[in-house]
Amino acid sequence: MTEFLKAGDIVSGQEGRGWITINGINHEMFYLRNLRATAEKNKSEIKTIGKRGTQRKATGWSGTGSMTIFYVTSMFRKLMYDYIKTGKDVYFDITIVNEDPNSTIGKQTVTLKGVNLDSVVMAALDADADELDEDIDFTWEDIDMPDQFVAPVLG
């Protein structure tokens, strides 16, 4: 018999939570619509004698991300406003927990550290929108992953 991944083990995107830690204070991200953070390797191209092709060597990495939130908080606008007016920049952490109670894989917790805003919507109106949301781009400098998914129970 062939084993397969059970549909119940696919993690629902709605099952989880997130919070931001700014200056040691946690702020629940109840307004989060979606978030995606990516780590990308930086690579150098290396050419060597005896090999016609170009090889690549990892030389570092960079973290970027974006999130869409419902337009119900001024927190990010205030951080950008303060930077615009004073030049004082703020770095903070974002913690995301994926935990679907219907899945056998458990939970995963990821904390993005040293998050810094790239762009923030400072004002918005939209006559065609039933709800307002905003896209926020950011970079991050480090990561912790204290909880990791376990292998699913196959069917």
C-alpha positions as CSV (number, residue, x, y, z in Angstrom):
1,M,0.0,0.0,0.0
2,T,1.3,3.5,-0.9
3,E,1.5,6.0,1.9
4,F,0.1,9.5,1.3
5,L,-0.3,12.8,3.0
6,K,-3.7,13.2,4.7
7,A,-5.6,16.4,3.8
8,G,-6.1,17.1,7.5
9,D,-2.3,17.6,7.9
10,I,-2.2,20.5,5.5
11,V,-1.8,23.6,7.7
12,S,-4.7,26.0,7.4
13,G,-3.5,29.6,6.8
14,Q,-6.1,30.9,9.3
15,E,-4.8,28.7,12.2
16,G,-2.1,30.6,13.9
17,R,-1.2,33.9,15.5
18,G,1.4,36.5,15.5
19,W,2.7,39.4,17.5
20,I,5.2,42.2,17.2
21,T,7.7,43.0,20.0
22,I,8.7,46.7,20.0
23,N,10.9,48.0,22.8
24,G,10.1,44.9,24.8
25,I,6.3,45.3,24.5
26,N,4.2,42.6,22.7
27,H,1.5,43.8,20.3
28,E,-0.9,41.1,19.1
29,M,-1.3,41.2,15.3
30,F,-5.1,40.6,15.2
31,Y,-5.2,42.8,12.0
32,L,-2.8,40.5,10.0
33,R,-4.3,39.3,6.7
34,N,-1.1,37.6,5.4
35,L,2.6,37.6,6.0
36,R,5.5,36.1,4.0
37,A,9.2,36.3,5.0
38,T,11.9,35.0,2.7
39,A,15.6,34.2,3.3
40,E,17.7,34.4,0.2
41,K,21.3,33.4,-0.2
42,N,23.8,35.7,-1.7
43,K,26.1,33.9,-4.1
44,S,29.3,34.7,-5.9
45,E,30.1,33.3,-9.3
46,I,33.4,31.4,-9.3
47,K,35.3,30.3,-12.4
48,T,38.1,27.7,-11.9
49,I,40.7,26.2,-14.2
50,G,39.6,22.8,-15.6
51,K,35.9,23.6,-15.3
52,R,34.2,25.4,-18.2
53,G,31.0,26.1,-16.3
54,T,30.5,28.8,-13.7
55,Q,30.1,27.6,-10.2
56,R,28.4,29.4,-7.3
57,K,29.4,29.8,-3.7
58,A,27.1,31.0,-1.0
59,T,28.6,34.1,0.6
60,G,25.8,35.3,2.9
61,W,22.1,35.8,3.0
62,S,19.4,38.5,3.3
63,G,15.9,38.5,4.8
64,T,13.0,40.3,3.2
65,G,9.3,40.1,3.8
66,S,5.9,41.6,3.2
67,M,2.6,41.6,5.0
68,T,-0.9,42.8,4.2
69,I,-2.9,44.0,7.2
70,F,-6.3,45.4,7.6
71,Y,-6.2,49.2,7.8
72,V,-7.1,49.3,11.6
73,T,-3.8,50.3,13.3
74,S,-1.7,53.4,13.1
75,M,1.3,51.6,14.7
76,F,3.3,51.2,11.5
77,R,2.4,54.7,10.3
78,K,3.6,56.1,13.6
79,L,6.9,54.3,13.3
80,M,7.4,55.7,9.8
81,Y,6.2,59.1,10.9
82,D,8.7,59.2,13.7
83,Y,11.5,58.2,11.3
84,I,10.4,61.0,8.8
85,K,10.3,63.6,11.5
86,T,13.3,62.7,13.7
87,G,15.4,60.2,11.8
88,K,15.1,57.7,14.6
89,D,14.6,54.3,13.2
90,V,13.1,51.3,15.1
91,Y,14.0,47.7,14.7
92,F,11.6,45.1,16.2
93,D,10.7,41.4,16.2
94,I,7.8,39.6,14.6
95,T,6.8,36.1,15.9
96,I,4.5,33.9,13.8
97,V,3.0,30.6,15.2
98,N,1.4,28.1,12.8
99,E,-0.7,25.7,14.8
100,D,-3.6,23.8,13.2
101,P,-5.4,21.7,15.7
102,N,-6.6,19.3,13.0
103,S,-3.1,18.4,11.9
104,T,-0.7,15.9,13.4
105,I,2.4,17.9,12.6
106,G,2.3,20.2,15.7
107,K,3.3,23.8,15.7
108,Q,6.0,25.9,14.2
109,T,7.2,29.1,15.8
110,V,9.4,31.6,13.9
111,T,10.7,34.9,15.2
112,L,12.0,37.3,12.7
113,K,14.5,39.5,14.5
114,G,15.7,43.0,13.6
115,V,12.7,43.8,11.4
116,N,12.8,47.2,9.8
117,L,10.1,48.8,7.7
118,D,10.8,49.6,4.0
119,S,7.5,51.1,3.0
120,V,4.2,52.0,4.8
121,V,0.9,53.3,3.5
122,M,0.6,56.7,5.2
123,A,-3.0,57.5,4.1
124,A,-5.7,55.6,2.2
125,L,-9.2,56.0,0.8
126,D,-11.0,53.7,-1.7
127,A,-14.6,54.3,-2.8
128,D,-14.7,50.8,-4.3
129,A,-13.4,48.9,-1.2
130,D,-15.6,47.2,1.3
131,E,-12.6,47.1,3.6
132,L,-9.3,48.9,3.5
133,D,-6.0,47.0,3.8
134,E,-2.4,48.0,3.3
135,D,0.8,46.3,2.2
136,I,4.0,46.7,4.2
137,D,7.4,45.6,3.0
138,F,10.2,45.0,5.4
139,T,13.7,43.5,5.9
140,W,14.9,41.3,8.8
141,E,18.4,40.5,10.1
142,D,18.1,37.3,12.2
143,I,15.8,34.4,13.0
144,D,14.9,32.0,15.8
145,M,12.8,28.8,15.3
146,P,12.1,27.3,18.7
147,D,9.3,25.1,17.5
148,Q,9.3,23.0,14.3
149,F,6.7,20.9,12.6
150,V,7.1,17.1,13.0
151,A,6.6,14.6,10.2
152,P,2.9,13.9,9.5
153,V,1.3,10.6,10.2
154,L,0.9,9.2,6.7
155,G,-2.3,7.4,5.6
